[in-house]
Amino acid sequence: MPTLTDCYLRQTSSEEQKLYDHLLYCVQEETPVELIERFRQLFIEAKGYSDPEVRLALETLARSKDAEENFKLILNRCCHIPINRWQMKPKLHAAIPELVGLFENTLPPGGVHSRGGRRVRQLVQHFKDSEQYLTLQRLTRVVGPEITRQGSKSEAIGNLINRYPYLYEHCLLSDDCSYEHQQTVRQIKDRVQRRFELDLNKFVTYQVRLAGSKKGKFPESQSGRSIKPVSNPTLLSDRELGVALKHFVGKVDGDSTYQDLAHNFLAKSIQTPSYRDFKDELYEYLISSLDANYRKLQFNEKLYNYIKNTLPRYDYQKPNEFLLLRTSSKLLNFLVVESPHRPDHYIFVDMITNMGPTSTIAMLLKITLLCHQVKPHLERRFSILFNHYESANGDGVPWLIQSLENAHIALSIHFGSADLSHLRQIL
C-alpha cells in the first residue's frame, strides 16, 4: 500500500499527457456539470467527442499492448484531476459522487463502430471491477454532500469510511496514486480529523456543563440562554464514550496515565541487558492492565509464548529501536490481523468479547506509545479489518464499529494535533 511519500513512478506516454493536459484545462475553464458531460462522452459513450485529437489519444491508449494493465491506472488519474480540485471547494463536493457514478452505467462495446471506441468501452467496463474504482467509491463517501456523511450503526461498514480519517491513507490510495492525490488525501484527512477533535472537545464540555447544571454547581443559563445541546460525535452511546474518554485520558494504574506507563517502561528498558529480558518485561507491561478474569484464560499463555518466540536470534543482543519496532509490528499482527491474505482475527475478537473494546484498544495503544513509528502499522491493521467487512451490515459486526470508534478516540487523544489533555480536569 502506498505511503504519502510515494510518487507516480510509471512513465507517462505522450498520449497520456495529451489526455491529462486536456482535462486539466477543462477543469479550470468549465463547470462540474460541463466536465462531467465531457467524461460521459469521452469514456462512457466513447464516440463523437468534440476534440478528435484527444479521442484518438484515448483510443491509442486503449489499443496498446499493455492496456489491460495500464488503462485502469490512466482512467483513475483522469478522475482525480477534477476530484483533487473540487474537494477544495465544499460547494463542488456534490459533483464528485456524480462523476464517479458515471461508471455505474457503462455501455456495451457493440454500440460503437470504431475498433478503438469498442475497446475503450470494454476497458471502462473492466474499470468497475478494479481496486482503483473501489478507492474512488470510498472517496465519494468521504467528500460527498454533508447529509450523507453522518453514518449509523445499521448501514454497511463501507459507508462509514468518512468517520475514520486514520484509515484514509490505506483505504483511499491505490498503488498507482499520484503525489498530487496523496496530498489531497492528506488534506482531507487533516480536515476531518480536526473537525472530530473539535466536536469531541465541544461534546465533553457540554456534558460537564449539563452535569454541573443538574447538580446546581452553576446556573443552567447564562445571559438568559439555556445550554445549547451538542451531539455525540461518535457512534458510541454517551455512556460508552464517557468510559472511553476516562480510560484513555485519565489515570489507569495508580497515578499513571498510559503515556506515563509507556515513558516509565522505556526509561527502565535502557538498563535491560538482553532482548530476551526485554521481552519478559514487555509481557509484564502489557498484561498489567488486563482484566484479572481474562488473565486466567488461555490468552496470557498465548501472549507470553508469542513474545518469547519473537525474533529469538536476537535474544542475547541488547534491545534497540530496530528490535522495538519489529517486535511492536509483530505484536500488532498477532493481536489484530496479519495481512489481507491472512485475515484471521480470532484473537482480536476474543479480546473484545472478554475484555470489551475499550480495554482491547488500550492494549494496542500501550504498544503504539512505546514505538510511535508503529502507528501507521496499527492503522493498516484496522484498514484490513475494515476492507474485510466493507460490504457487511454494521448490525452484524458491532464489535468492529466499537473498536474503530475507540481507536479513533485513543489515537486522537495521544497523537492528534489538538491538545485534549485538559479533558483530564473536567472528566
Secondary structure, 3 states (H helix, E strand, C coil): CCCCCCCCCCCCCHHHHHHHHHHHHHHHHCCHHHHHHHHHHHHHHCCCCCCHHHHHHHHHHHCCCCHHHHHHHHHHHHHHHHHHHHCCCHHHCCHHHHHHHHHHHCCCHHHCCCHHHHHHHHHHHHHCCCHHHHHHHHHHHHHCCHHHCCCCCCCEHHHHHHHCHHHHHHHCCCCCCCHHHHHHHHHHHHHHHHHHHHHHHHHHHHHHHHHHHHCCCCCCEECCEECCCCCCCCCCCHHHHHHHHHHHHCCCECCECHHHHHHHHHHHHCCCCCHHHHHHHHHHHHHCCCCHHHHCCCHHHHHHHHHHCCCHHHCCCCCCHHHHHHHHHHHHHHHCCCECCECCCHHHHHHHHHHCHHHHHHHHHHHHHHCHHHHHHHHHHHHHHHHHCCCCEHHHCHHHHHHHHHHHHHHHHHHCCCCCCCHHHHC
